[in-house]
Amino acid sequence: MSQIKTLFFCLLLTPSVFAHLYSDVDASLGFTSINVTAGNTFEAKLEEAIFEFNYNLNYAGPNIAFNINFAEVVKDGFTNISYTRMGLGARWYFFGFNGQKLIIDNQTSGLILRPTPYIGSGVGMSNFSITEGGPGDFNASNLDLTIYAGLEVPLTSTFLLMLQAQGLTNITSSEEEGRNISYLGFSFHAGIKVSSF
């Protein structure tokens, strides 16, 4: 029991434990292309604008950012919002974070700003709701996997330009009519990251 209390004290009450954690947000707009098949009869192709938002928790030690992700098709040719996604993921920055503070000689404080590439992956829950007014309409929830690579370019000390390419595929699916649903797609994004508040 004393070990649990000690661990609780170290994790929640000691400020130095969180010295290397900080957060930021980013939002981007892009183009997505997703091919959806359901059973032997239904095929659809989404080629539309997509909006994506990320809340990132940055861990400066290994240069990894853990994120909560939300994505949604902005405009589509179907009557419902055809694609939404909520997920969890992680990014690894090759050369460290942009906007990271650096202390030199225990006195001088600096800020690291440079183009920084990253790679990442995430899992999430997505929903397809495709209604064309015919017998092939369906609503399906799926677990999916994303793999992406990107680049952050500093605009100011606070705002960064983000460019990202992303691949998407489903892991599992569940659908109300029991049809086997699969999809595969890609997207390209450009957006802004706010590196400090």
C-alpha positions in Angstrom: 0.0 0.0 0.0 2.9 2.4 0.8 4.3 1.8 -2.8 1.0 2.9 -4.3 0.9 6.1 -2.2 4.5 6.8 -3.2 3.7 6.4 -6.8 0.6 8.5 -6.5 2.7 11.3 -4.9 5.4 11.1 -7.6 2.9 11.2 -10.5 0.4 13.7 -9.3 2.0 16.0 -6.7 5.5 16.4 -7.9 5.7 19.2 -10.6 9.1 18.0 -11.9 7.4 14.8 -13.2 5.6 16.9 -15.9 8.5 19.2 -16.7 8.9 17.7 -20.2 5.2 17.6 -21.1 3.3 20.4 -22.9 0.5 20.6 -25.3 -0.5 22.3 -28.6 -3.2 22.1 -31.2 -3.4 22.0 -35.0 -6.1 22.2 -37.6 -5.9 21.4 -41.3 -8.0 21.2 -44.5 -7.3 18.8 -47.2 -8.4 16.4 -50.0 -9.3 12.8 -49.3 -10.1 9.9 -51.6 -11.6 6.8 -50.0 -12.8 3.7 -51.8 -15.6 1.9 -49.9 -17.0 -1.6 -50.7 -19.9 -3.3 -48.9 -20.6 -6.9 -49.8 -20.8 -7.7 -53.5 -23.2 -5.0 -54.6 -22.2 -1.6 -53.1 -19.2 0.5 -54.1 -18.7 4.2 -53.4 -15.8 6.6 -53.9 -15.4 9.7 -51.7 -13.3 12.4 -53.3 -14.0 15.4 -51.1 -12.6 18.1 -48.9 -11.8 16.9 -45.3 -11.2 18.9 -42.1 -8.9 17.5 -39.3 -8.2 18.7 -35.8 -5.6 17.4 -33.4 -4.9 18.1 -29.7 -1.3 17.0 -29.0 0.5 16.2 -25.8 4.2 16.5 -26.4 6.8 14.5 -24.6 10.1 16.3 -25.2 12.4 13.4 -24.0 11.9 11.0 -27.0 10.3 13.7 -29.2 6.9 12.0 -29.4 3.6 13.7 -29.5 0.5 11.8 -28.4 -2.7 13.1 -30.0 -6.5 13.0 -30.0 -7.7 13.3 -33.6 -11.0 14.4 -35.1 -11.7 14.3 -38.9 -14.8 15.0 -41.0 -15.7 15.3 -44.6 -16.6 18.9 -45.2 -18.6 18.6 -48.4 -19.8 15.5 -50.2 -22.2 14.3 -52.8 -24.3 12.3 -50.4 -27.2 13.5 -48.2 -25.6 12.8 -44.9 -22.1 13.6 -43.5 -20.6 10.6 -45.2 -17.4 10.2 -43.1 -16.4 11.1 -39.6 -13.5 9.8 -37.5 -12.3 10.1 -33.9 -9.0 8.5 -33.0 -5.8 8.3 -30.9 -2.3 8.4 -32.3 1.4 9.3 -31.9 3.9 11.3 -34.0 7.7 11.0 -33.8 9.7 14.1 -34.7 13.1 13.3 -36.2 14.9 16.5 -35.0 12.8 17.5 -32.0 9.8 19.7 -31.6 9.4 23.2 -33.1 8.9 25.9 -30.6 10.7 23.9 -27.9 12.5 26.1 -25.4 16.2 25.5 -24.9 18.2 26.6 -21.9 21.9 27.2 -22.6 24.5 27.6 -19.7 21.7 27.7 -17.1 21.0 31.4 -18.1 20.2 31.9 -21.8 16.8 30.8 -23.0 16.4 30.0 -26.7 13.7 28.7 -29.0 14.2 26.0 -31.6 12.6 26.9 -34.9 13.3 24.9 -38.1 11.5 22.8 -40.7 10.8 19.5 -38.9 9.7 16.2 -40.5 7.6 13.7 -38.6 6.0 10.3 -39.1 3.1 8.9 -37.2 0.3 6.4 -36.8 -3.1 6.1 -35.1 -6.1 4.0 -34.6 -9.7 5.3 -34.4 -13.4 4.8 -34.9 -14.8 6.0 -38.1 -18.4 6.2 -39.3 -19.7 6.0 -42.9 -23.2 7.2 -43.5 -23.9 7.0 -47.2 -27.5 7.7 -48.4 -28.1 8.0 -52.1 -31.8 7.2 -52.0 -31.4 3.7 -53.3 -31.3 0.1 -51.9 -27.5 0.3 -51.3 -27.7 2.9 -48.5 -25.9 2.0 -45.3 -24.5 3.3 -42.0 -21.4 1.6 -40.7 -18.9 2.0 -37.8 -15.4 0.8 -38.3 -12.1 0.6 -36.5 -9.3 1.9 -38.7 -5.6 2.5 -39.0 -3.9 5.6 -40.3 -0.2 6.0 -41.2 1.1 9.4 -42.1 4.2 11.6 -42.7 4.4 15.3 -42.6 6.5 18.5 -42.3 6.2 21.5 -40.0 7.6 24.8 -41.2 7.8 27.8 -38.8 5.9 30.9 -39.8 6.4 32.7 -36.5 7.5 31.6 -33.0 3.9 30.5 -32.3 2.4 29.5 -35.7 3.7 26.6 -37.8 2.6 25.6 -41.3 1.8 21.9 -41.5 1.9 19.7 -44.6 0.8 16.0 -44.3 0.2 12.9 -46.4 -1.9 10.1 -44.9 -3.0 6.6 -45.7 -6.1 5.0 -44.2 -7.5 1.5 -44.1 -10.1 -0.4 -42.0 -9.1 -3.0 -39.4 -12.6 -4.2 -38.5 -16.2 -3.2 -39.3 -19.7 -3.7 -38.0 -22.7 -2.8 -40.2 -26.4 -3.0 -39.5 -27.2 -5.2 -42.5 -24.3 -7.6 -41.9 -22.4 -6.8 -45.1 -18.7 -7.0 -45.1 -17.3 -3.5 -45.4 -13.8 -2.5 -46.4 -12.2 0.7 -47.4 -8.8 2.1 -48.4 -7.9 5.7 -49.0 -5.4 8.5 -48.7 -5.5 12.3 -48.0 -3.3 15.3 -48.3 -3.6 18.1 -45.7 -2.3 21.7 -45.2 -3.0 23.6 -42.0 -1.7 25.6 -39.0 -0.3 24.4 -35.7 -0.4 26.7 -32.7 2.8 25.6 -30.8 2.2 27.6 -27.6 -0.6 29.4 -25.8 
